[in-house]
Amino acid sequence: MLRLLPTLGCVLLVLAPACRCVPVDVPVAEPAHEAPPLAYYEAGGPVPQAVSEEVVHRSTHIDIRRFLVPARVPEHLRDHTHALDEIEIVLFRPRPLGGTPRPCVLVSPILGNSMTLVAEFSRGFVRAGYQAAVVMRKEFEVEDDYEFEDAEVEFRLLVMRSKQAMDWLATREDVDATRFATFGISAGSIVSACLAGADTRPKAHVLFLAGAPLADVLMDTSEDRFEEYAEQLPGPRMEKEAIRAELRRVLRTDPIHLASNVRTDDVFMLLAEHDTAVPIRNGWMLWNALGRPRVRTVPLGHYSAFLTLVWMQAEANAFLRERLGPP
């Protein structure tokens, strides 16, 4: 039955083809901050070796392994919750192993740090001849002494850990360190968009169902998870607009602010016209901030867009091949 869903999605695309349907009045977001310097996301020190390696799956065509790599954290951030957690990297590689180093796609998980969907896309990248490295996010908790400034630390650490995963991958003999790319869906695409503006190494960025500014996405999403976070904030309950204003004040690590660092030609976006989880208005805002890169739309919602997974994979693979060359 599950196999039929992508087929149904392809039928939907035949009936209502994906296109570049730019709205007449493109919404524009005014950045609240200048882009942080690239050094803002550096921790210094030598790249550590992995402290553990586990075979997750092995077959004739694919090898999947989980690695734990120590995190490098600036001294002033070391007391932040889970800041020193090891970086978990799930590496998907085509078999047989060895031979010429291959390009690597850095993948960020969806909301909830779940491998749902991203594992399927990672397998699709392997079938196309690339490697894919899923960088799991550290745990997030609202502590009793939580302050809004902690939100910026959270996003800053997410980007730092992704950069450090790339540092580690670049030391591997089987990875072509000159041909990195990033890929993300939903919450993962927002992290990938931040990484795109904080690191010049990736040569392609595939952003599916992304949006910005972060304060608006977090406040206007239809997802219940962020409302639950707001309810956990210590102190008197704050109104929605007050929380939005505070987030705008503290969030420097935001795709809107970092977009000016990204080469427009290196970006491919996919947006869902009826998206409410990452509101479509914010998708167009990010698209505009990135210099109006290549974009495709589907006449679906955030979750129904995945009915087109087979087509989405093909589009992503084609863009990677264009920007990175053959594996």
Summary of the structure (lengths in Angstrom):
residues: 327
radius of gyration: 19.1
end to end distance: 32.6
largest distance: 59.7
contacts: 1096
relative contact order: 0.17
helix: 39%
strand: 20%
